[in-house]
């Protein structure tokens, strides 16, 4: 079974049309070449893959608590949503 980290990286790689091995945890969405549409597509894929709801204002991390500043931050945010969904 894929870890949250592996699955999120796979989703971002697919959206960025990159190989998974080319994704670094320090990469930003800009580094990956993902624009706002790519972000939206990534969020939809994450929601579907993990059966979670990403805050609608995820592009404003200070307001949503969902940090999209780097690949590692996105993974941590998704892990938090998954843990919260399991606890509910």
Backbone as XML, in Angstrom:
<?xml version="1.0"?>
<chain id="A" units="angstrom">
  <residue number="1" name="UNK">
    <atom name="N" x="0.840" y="-1.192" z="0.000"/>
    <atom name="CA" x="0.000" y="0.000" z="0.000"/>
    <atom name="C" x="0.883" y="1.254" z="0.000"/>
  </residue>
  <residue number="2" name="UNK">
    <atom name="N" x="0.497" y="2.213" z="-0.812"/>
    <atom name="CA" x="1.244" y="3.463" z="-0.890"/>
    <atom name="C" x="1.071" y="4.283" z="0.373"/>
  </residue>
  <residue number="3" name="UNK">
    <atom name="N" x="2.140" y="4.948" z="0.786"/>
    <atom name="CA" x="2.034" y="5.873" z="1.912"/>
    <atom name="C" x="1.381" y="7.151" z="1.413"/>
  </residue>
  <residue number="4" name="UNK">
    <atom name="N" x="0.928" y="7.975" z="2.359"/>
    <atom name="CA" x="0.364" y="9.278" z="1.996"/>
    <atom name="C" x="1.405" y="10.056" z="1.191"/>
  </residue>
  <residue number="5" name="UNK">
    <atom name="N" x="2.633" y="10.050" z="1.681"/>
    <atom name="CA" x="3.721" y="10.772" z="1.007"/>
    <atom name="C" x="3.859" y="10.316" z="-0.444"/>
  </residue>
  <residue number="6" name="UNK">
    <atom name="N" x="3.957" y="9.012" z="-0.656"/>
    <atom name="CA" x="4.137" y="8.479" z="-2.009"/>
    <atom name="C" x="2.958" y="8.822" z="-2.909"/>
  </residue>
  <residue number="7" name="UNK">
    <atom name="N" x="1.770" y="8.735" z="-2.356"/>
    <atom name="CA" x="0.568" y="8.989" z="-3.153"/>
    <atom name="C" x="0.470" y="10.466" z="-3.528"/>
  </residue>
  <residue number="8" name="UNK">
    <atom name="N" x="0.746" y="11.360" z="-2.575"/>
    <atom name="CA" x="0.708" y="12.794" z="-2.870"/>
    <atom name="C" x="1.755" y="13.137" z="-3.928"/>
  </residue>
  <residue number="9" name="UNK">
    <atom name="N" x="2.946" y="12.597" z="-3.783"/>
    <atom name="CA" x="3.999" y="12.849" z="-4.772"/>
    <atom name="C" x="3.565" y="12.334" z="-6.149"/>
  </residue>
  <residue number="10" name="UNK">
    <atom name="N" x="2.940" y="11.187" z="-6.197"/>
    <atom name="CA" x="2.468" y="10.631" z="-7.469"/>
    <atom name="C" x="1.421" y="11.540" z="-8.101"/>
  </residue>
  <residue number="11" name="UNK">
    <atom name="N" x="0.518" y="12.078" z="-7.288"/>
    <atom name="CA" x="-0.515" y="12.985" z="-7.793"/>
    <atom name="C" x="0.131" y="14.250" z="-8.351"/>
  </residue>
  <residue number="12" name="UNK">
    <atom name="N" x="1.037" y="14.844" z="-7.587"/>
    <atom name="CA" x="1.702" y="16.066" z="-8.044"/>
    <atom name="C" x="2.528" y="15.808" z="-9.303"/>
  </residue>
  <residue number="13" name="UNK">
    <atom name="N" x="3.200" y="14.670" z="-9.359"/>
    <atom name="CA" x="3.997" y="14.333" z="-10.545"/>
    <atom name="C" x="3.106" y="14.199" z="-11.772"/>
  </residue>
  <residue number="14" name="UNK">
    <atom name="N" x="1.957" y="13.559" z="-11.589"/>
    <atom name="CA" x="1.030" y="13.405" z="-12.716"/>
    <atom name="C" x="0.545" y="14.758" z="-13.205"/>
  </residue>
  <residue number="15" name="UNK">
    <atom name="N" x="0.170" y="15.630" z="-12.289"/>
    <atom name="CA" x="-0.317" y="16.956" z="-12.671"/>
    <atom name="C" x="0.774" y="17.798" z="-13.331"/>
  </residue>
  <residue number="16" name="UNK">
    <atom name="N" x="2.008" y="17.626" z="-12.870"/>
    <atom name="CA" x="3.128" y="18.404" z="-13.403"/>
    <atom name="C" x="3.750" y="17.743" z="-14.631"/>
  </residue>
  <residue number="17" name="UNK">
    <atom name="N" x="3.246" y="16.562" z="-15.008"/>
    <atom name="CA" x="3.791" y="15.779" z="-16.112"/>
    <atom name="C" x="5.303" y="15.586" z="-15.902"/>
  </residue>
  <residue number="18" name="UNK">
    <atom name="N" x="5.619" y="15.070" z="-14.722"/>
    <atom name="CA" x="7.000" y="14.799" z="-14.340"/>
    <atom name="C" x="7.104" y="13.366" z="-13.841"/>
  </residue>
  <residue number="19" name="UNK">
    <atom name="N" x="8.311" y="12.866" z="-13.788"/>
    <atom name="CA" x="8.549" y="11.563" z="-13.196"/>
    <atom name="C" x="8.583" y="11.720" z="-11.681"/>
  </residue>
  <residue number="20" name="UNK">
    <atom name="N" x="8.035" y="10.764" z="-10.970"/>
    <atom name="CA" x="8.004" y="10.807" z="-9.503"/>
    <atom name="C" x="9.400" y="11.037" z="-8.933"/>
  </residue>
  <residue number="21" name="UNK">
    <atom name="N" x="10.403" y="10.438" z="-9.551"/>
    <atom name="CA" x="11.775" y="10.563" z="-9.041"/>
    <atom name="C" x="12.337" y="11.975" z="-9.177"/>
  </residue>
  <residue number="22" name="UNK">
    <atom name="N" x="11.684" y="12.810" z="-9.995"/>
    <atom name="CA" x="12.143" y="14.192" z="-10.176"/>
    <atom name="C" x="11.528" y="15.157" z="-9.167"/>
  </residue>
  <residue number="23" name="UNK">
    <atom name="N" x="10.584" y="14.677" z="-8.367"/>
    <atom name="CA" x="9.919" y="15.519" z="-7.370"/>
    <atom name="C" x="10.751" y="15.514" z="-6.093"/>
  </residue>
  <residue number="24" name="UNK">
    <atom name="N" x="11.089" y="16.723" z="-5.614"/>
    <atom name="CA" x="11.825" y="16.853" z="-4.350"/>
    <atom name="C" x="10.885" y="17.442" z="-3.299"/>
  </residue>
  <residue number="25" name="UNK">
    <atom name="N" x="11.097" y="17.069" z="-2.047"/>
    <atom name="CA" x="10.238" y="17.566" z="-0.969"/>
    <atom name="C" x="10.313" y="19.081" z="-0.835"/>
  </residue>
  <residue number="26" name="UNK">
    <atom name="N" x="11.414" y="19.663" z="-1.256"/>
    <atom name="CA" x="11.581" y="21.111" z="-1.146"/>
    <atom name="C" x="10.979" y="21.875" z="-2.320"/>
  </residue>
  <residue number="27" name="UNK">
    <atom name="N" x="10.524" y="21.167" z="-3.340"/>
    <atom name="CA" x="9.936" y="21.824" z="-4.514"/>
    <atom name="C" x="8.676" y="22.592" z="-4.135"/>
  </residue>
  <residue number="28" name="UNK">
    <atom name="N" x="8.506" y="23.744" z="-4.783"/>
    <atom name="CA" x="7.271" y="24.510" z="-4.658"/>
    <atom name="C" x="6.394" y="24.162" z="-5.861"/>
  </residue>
  <residue number="29" name="UNK">
    <atom name="N" x="5.148" y="24.599" z="-5.823"/>
    <atom name="CA" x="4.275" y="24.374" z="-6.972"/>
    <atom name="C" x="4.856" y="25.052" z="-8.204"/>
  </residue>
  <residue number="30" name="UNK">
    <atom name="N" x="5.466" y="26.206" z="-7.999"/>
    <atom name="CA" x="6.100" y="26.921" z="-9.105"/>
    <atom name="C" x="7.259" y="26.111" z="-9.678"/>
  </residue>
  <residue number="31" name="UNK">
    <atom name="N" x="8.051" y="25.487" z="-8.795"/>
    <atom name="CA" x="9.151" y="24.629" z="-9.254"/>
    <atom name="C" x="8.631" y="23.500" z="-10.133"/>
  </residue>
  <residue number="32" name="UNK">
    <atom name="N" x="7.455" y="23.011" z="-9.793"/>
    <atom name="CA" x="6.859" y="21.901" z="-10.545"/>
    <atom name="C" x="6.154" y="22.373" z="-11.816"/>
  </residue>
  <residue number="33" name="UNK">
    <atom name="N" x="6.037" y="23.684" z="-11.954"/>
    <atom name="CA" x="5.353" y="24.230" z="-13.121"/>
    <atom name="C" x="3.846" y="24.169" z="-13.009"/>
  </residue>
  <residue number="34" name="UNK">
    <atom name="N" x="3.339" y="24.041" z="-11.783"/>
    <atom name="CA" x="1.886" y="23.964" z="-11.587"/>
    <atom name="C" x="1.319" y="25.361" z="-11.382"/>
  </residue>
  <residue number="35" name="UNK">
    <atom name="N" x="0.361" y="25.721" z="-12.205"/>
    <atom name="CA" x="-0.325" y="26.997" z="-12.057"/>
    <atom name="C" x="-1.574" y="26.790" z="-11.216"/>
  </residue>
  <residue number="36" name="UNK">
    <atom name="N" x="-2.431" y="27.789" z="-11.159"/>
    <atom name="CA" x="-3.625" y="27.681" z="-10.308"/>
    <atom name="C" x="-4.528" y="26.536" z="-10.758"/>
  </residue>
  <residue number="37" name="UNK">
    <atom name="N" x="-4.635" y="26.300" z="-12.057"/>
    <atom name="CA" x="-5.448" y="25.182" z="-12.544"/>
    <atom name="C" x="-4.831" y="23.853" z="-12.124"/>
  </residue>
  <residue number="38" name="UNK">
    <atom name="N" x="-3.509" y="23.762" z="-12.215"/>
    <atom name="CA" x="-2.819" y="22.554" z="-11.776"/>
    <atom name="C" x="-3.013" y="22.302" z="-10.293"/>
  </residue>
  <residue number="39" name="UNK">
    <atom name="N" x="-3.036" y="23.390" z="-9.505"/>
    <atom name="CA" x="-3.289" y="23.265" z="-8.067"/>
    <atom name="C" x="-4.685" y="22.724" z="-7.830"/>
  </residue>
  <residue number="40" name="UNK">
    <atom name="N" x="-5.667" y="23.279" z="-8.523"/>
    <atom name="CA" x="-7.055" y="22.828" z="-8.358"/>
    <atom name="C" x="-7.188" y="21.357" z="-8.735"/>
  </residue>
  <residue number="41" name="UNK">
    <atom name="N" x="-6.591" y="20.977" z="-9.855"/>
    <atom name="CA" x="-6.642" y="19.569" z="-10.284"/>
    <atom name="C" x="-5.966" y="18.666" z="-9.245"/>
  </residue>
  <residue number="42" name="UNK">
    <atom name="N" x="-4.844" y="19.127" z="-8.699"/>
    <atom name="CA" x="-4.137" y="18.346" z="-7.674"/>
    <atom name="C" x="-4.995" y="18.186" z="-6.431"/>
  </residue>
  <residue number="43" name="UNK">
    <atom name="N" x="-5.651" y="19.260" z="-6.019"/>
    <atom name="CA" x="-6.502" y="19.213" z="-4.834"/>
    <atom name="C" x="-7.667" y="18.251" z="-5.055"/>
  </residue>
  <residue number="44" name="UNK">
    <atom name="N" x="-8.294" y="18.311" z="-6.225"/>
    <atom name="CA" x="-9.392" y="17.379" z="-6.516"/>
    <atom name="C" x="-8.896" y="15.936" z="-6.449"/>
  </residue>
  <residue number="45" name="UNK">
    <atom name="N" x="-7.719" y="15.686" z="-7.014"/>
    <atom name="CA" x="-7.161" y="14.328" z="-7.012"/>
    <atom name="C" x="-6.848" y="13.873" z="-5.590"/>
  </residue>
  <residue number="46" name="UNK">
    <atom name="N" x="-6.319" y="14.784" z="-4.769"/>
    <atom name="CA" x="-6.017" y="14.458" z="-3.374"/>
    <atom name="C" x="-7.297" y="14.155" z="-2.610"/>
  </residue>
  <residue number="47" name="UNK">
    <atom name="N" x="-8.320" y="14.979" z="-2.807"/>
    <atom name="CA" x="-9.595" y="14.751" z="-2.118"/>
    <atom name="C" x="-10.175" y="13.392" z="-2.492"/>
  </residue>
  <residue number="48" name="UNK">
    <atom name="N" x="-10.123" y="13.062" z="-3.764"/>
    <atom name="CA" x="-10.675" y="11.793" z="-4.225"/>
    <atom name="C" x="-9.851" y="10.615" z="-3.707"/>
  </residue>
  <residue number="49" name="UNK">
    <atom name="N" x="-8.533" y="10.736" z="-3.769"/>
    <atom name="CA" x="-7.658" y="9.633" z="-3.376"/>
    <atom name="C" x="-7.743" y="9.309" z="-1.891"/>
  </residue>
  <residue number="50" name="UNK">
    <atom name="N" x="-7.902" y="10.354" z="-1.066"/>
    <atom name="CA" x="-7.864" y="10.155" z="0.385"/>
    <atom name="C" x="-9.225" y="10.324" z="1.065"/>
  </residue>
  <residue number="51" name="UNK">
    <atom name="N" x="-10.264" y="10.621" z="0.275"/>
    <atom name="CA" x="-11.604" y="10.833" z="0.822"/>
    <atom name="C" x="-11.588" y="11.883" z="1.935"/>
  </residue>
  <residue number="52" name="UNK">
    <atom name="N" x="-10.977" y="13.029" z="1.618"/>
    <atom name="CA" x="-10.908" y="14.165" z="2.539"/>
    <atom name="C" x="-11.381" y="15.409" z="1.807"/>
  </residue>
  <residue number="53" name="UNK">
    <atom name="N" x="-11.616" y="16.464" z="2.563"/>
    <atom name="CA" x="-11.975" y="17.754" z="1.976"/>
    <atom name="C" x="-10.882" y="18.758" z="2.287"/>
  </residue>
  <residue number="54" name="UNK">
    <atom name="N" x="-10.243" y="19.242" z="1.254"/>
    <atom name="CA" x="-9.224" y="20.279" z="1.407"/>
    <atom name="C" x="-9.966" y="21.604" z="1.556"/>
  </residue>
  <residue number="55" name="UNK">
    <atom name="N" x="-9.563" y="22.452" z="2.509"/>
    <atom name="CA" x="-10.242" y="23.742" z="2.682"/>
    <atom name="C" x="-10.309" y="24.512" z="1.369"/>
  </residue>
  <residue number="56" name="UNK">
    <atom name="N" x="-11.443" y="25.171" z="1.122"/>
    <atom name="CA" x="-11.648" y="25.862" z="-0.145"/>
    <atom name="C" x="-10.626" y="26.969" z="-0.367"/>
  </residue>
  <residue number="57" name="UNK">
    <atom name="N" x="-10.057" y="27.496" z="0.712"/>
    <atom name="CA" x="-9.079" y="28.566" z="0.579"/>
    <atom name="C" x="-7.658" y="28.055" z="0.801"/>
  </residue>
  <residue number="58" name="UNK">
    <atom name="N" x="-7.381" y="26.873" z="0.292"/>
    <atom name="CA" x="-6.057" y="26.258" z="0.464"/>
    <atom name="C" x="-4.952" y="27.099" z="-0.148"/>
  </residue>
  <residue number="59" name="UNK">
    <atom name="N" x="-5.307" y="27.939" z="-1.112"/>
    <atom name="CA" x="-4.291" y="28.791" z="-1.713"/>
    <atom name="C" x="-3.935" y="29.974" z="-0.815"/>
  </residue>
  <residue number="60" name="UNK">
    <atom name="N" x="-4.578" y="30.059" z="0.351"/>
    <atom name="CA" x="-4.258" y="31.075" z="1.348"/>
    <atom name="C" x="-3.938" y="30.350" z="2.659"/>
  </residue>
  <residue number="61" name="UNK">
    <atom name="N" x="-2.730" y="29.778" z="2.767"/>
    <atom name="CA" x="-2.395" y="28.921" z="3.912"/>
    <atom name="C" x="-2.604" y="29.569" z="5.272"/>
  </residue>
  <residue number="62" name="UNK">
    <atom name="N" x="-2.429" y="30.868" z="5.361"/>
    <atom name="CA" x="-2.627" y="31.551" z="6.639"/>
    <atom name="C" x="-4.070" y="31.493" z="7.105"/>
  </residue>
  <residue number="63" name="UNK">
    <atom name="N" x="-4.984" y="31.362" z="6.168"/>
    <atom name="CA" x="-6.417" y="31.326" z="6.497"/>
    <atom name="C" x="-6.953" y="29.900" z="6.600"/>
  </residue>
  <residue number="64" name="UNK">
    <atom name="N" x="-6.346" y="28.974" z="5.852"/>
    <atom name="CA" x="-6.926" y="27.630" z="5.780"/>
    <atom name="C" x="-6.216" y="26.610" z="6.658"/>
  </residue>
  <residue number="65" name="UNK">
    <atom name="N" x="-4.952" y="26.862" z="6.997"/>
    <atom name="CA" x="-4.187" y="25.856" z="7.720"/>
    <atom name="C" x="-3.683" y="24.755" z="6.813"/>
  </residue>
  <residue number="66" name="UNK">
    <atom name="N" x="-3.945" y="24.865" z="5.527"/>
    <atom name="CA" x="-3.466" y="23.886" z="4.540"/>
    <atom name="C" x="-2.328" y="24.538" z="3.782"/>
  </residue>
  <residue number="67" name="UNK">
    <atom name="N" x="-1.111" y="24.168" z="4.133"/>
    <atom name="CA" x="0.098" y="24.810" z="3.606"/>
    <atom name="C" x="0.487" y="24.192" z="2.262"/>
  </residue>
  <residue number="68" name="UNK">
    <atom name="N" x="0.543" y="25.032" z="1.227"/>
    <atom name="CA" x="0.928" y="24.549" z="-0.099"/>
    <atom name="C" x="2.276" y="25.132" z="-0.526"/>
  </residue>
  <residue number="69" name="UNK">
    <atom name="N" x="3.098" y="25.529" z="0.445"/>
    <atom name="CA" x="4.351" y="26.206" z="0.126"/>
    <atom name="C" x="5.415" y="25.284" z="-0.451"/>
  </residue>
  <residue number="70" name="UNK">
    <atom name="N" x="5.298" y="23.982" z="-0.215"/>
    <atom name="CA" x="6.260" y="23.020" z="-0.757"/>
    <atom name="C" x="5.603" y="21.645" z="-0.816"/>
  </residue>
  <residue number="71" name="UNK">
    <atom name="N" x="6.263" y="20.734" z="-1.489"/>
    <atom name="CA" x="5.758" y="19.361" z="-1.561"/>
    <atom name="C" x="5.659" y="18.774" z="-0.154"/>
  </residue>
  <residue number="72" name="UNK">
    <atom name="N" x="6.701" y="18.992" z="0.676"/>
    <atom name="CA" x="6.683" y="18.465" z="2.047"/>
    <atom name="C" x="5.521" y="19.049" z="2.841"/>
  </residue>
  <residue number="73" name="UNK">
    <atom name="N" x="5.237" y="20.339" z="2.661"/>
    <atom name="CA" x="4.132" y="20.979" z="3.382"/>
    <atom name="C" x="2.785" y="20.410" z="2.944"/>
  </residue>
  <residue number="74" name="UNK">
    <atom name="N" x="2.642" y="20.157" z="1.664"/>
    <atom name="CA" x="1.392" y="19.572" z="1.151"/>
    <atom name="C" x="1.206" y="18.174" z="1.732"/>
  </residue>
  <residue number="75" name="UNK">
    <atom name="N" x="2.275" y="17.391" z="1.756"/>
    <atom name="CA" x="2.203" y="16.040" z="2.332"/>
    <atom name="C" x="1.780" y="16.120" z="3.794"/>
  </residue>
  <residue number="76" name="UNK">
    <atom name="N" x="2.395" y="17.020" z="4.556"/>
    <atom name="CA" x="2.055" y="17.166" z="5.975"/>
    <atom name="C" x="0.601" y="17.582" z="6.143"/>
  </residue>
  <residue number="77" name="UNK">
    <atom name="N" x="0.125" y="18.478" z="5.295"/>
    <atom name="CA" x="-1.269" y="18.934" z="5.378"/>
    <atom name="C" x="-2.230" y="17.796" z="5.069"/>
  </residue>
  <residue number="78" name="UNK">
    <atom name="N" x="-1.917" y="16.998" z="4.058"/>
    <atom name="CA" x="-2.772" y="15.858" z="3.704"/>
    <atom name="C" x="-2.745" y="14.821" z="4.821"/>
  </residue>
  <residue number="79" name="UNK">
    <atom name="N" x="-1.567" y="14.566" z="5.400"/>
    <atom name="CA" x="-1.484" y="13.622" z="6.517"/>
    <atom name="C" x="-2.351" y="14.091" z="7.667"/>
  </residue>
  <residue number="80" name="UNK">
    <atom name="N" x="-2.396" y="15.402" z="7.910"/>
    <atom name="CA" x="-3.254" y="15.948" z="8.962"/>
    <atom name="C" x="-4.727" y="15.731" z="8.659"/>
  </residue>
  <residue number="81" name="UNK">
    <atom name="N" x="-5.108" y="15.951" z="7.407"/>
    <atom name="CA" x="-6.516" y="15.742" z="7.011"/>
    <atom name="C" x="-6.895" y="14.268" z="7.127"/>
  </residue>
  <residue number="82" name="UNK">
    <atom name="N" x="-5.999" y="13.381" z="6.701"/>
    <atom name="CA" x="-6.259" y="11.942" z="6.770"/>
    <atom name="C" x="-6.407" y="11.501" z="8.231"/>
  </residue>
  <residue number="83" name="UNK">
    <atom name="N" x="-5.503" y="11.988" z="9.087"/>
    <atom name="CA" x="-5.570" y="11.637" z="10.513"/>
    <atom name="C" x="-6.870" y="12.158" z="11.124"/>
  </residue>
  <residue number="84" name="UNK">
    <atom name="N" x="-7.270" y="13.355" z="10.750"/>
    <atom name="CA" x="-8.524" y="13.921" z="11.252"/>
    <atom name="C" x="-9.733" y="13.154" z="10.775"/>
  </residue>
  <residue number="85" name="UNK">
    <atom name="N" x="-9.688" y="12.685" z="9.534"/>
    <atom name="CA" x="-10.802" y="11.912" z="8.983"/>
    <atom name="C" x="-10.915" y="10.563" z="9.682"/>
  </residue>
  <residue number="86" name="UNK">
    <atom name="N" x="-9.781" y="9.955" z="10.018"/>
    <atom name="CA" x="-9.805" y="8.662" z="10.697"/>
    <atom name="C" x="-10.313" y="8.804" z="12.133"/>
  </residue>
  <residue number="87" name="UNK">
    <atom name="N" x="-10.018" y="9.952" z="12.747"/>
    <atom name="CA" x="-10.420" y="10.178" z="14.141"/>
    <atom name="C" x="-11.911" y="10.482" z="14.239"/>
  </residue>
  <residue number="88" name="UNK">
    <atom name="N" x="-12.475" y="10.969" z="13.155"/>
    <atom name="CA" x="-13.896" y="11.374" z="13.178"/>
    <atom name="C" x="-14.825" y="10.184" z="13.128"/>
  </residue>
</chain>
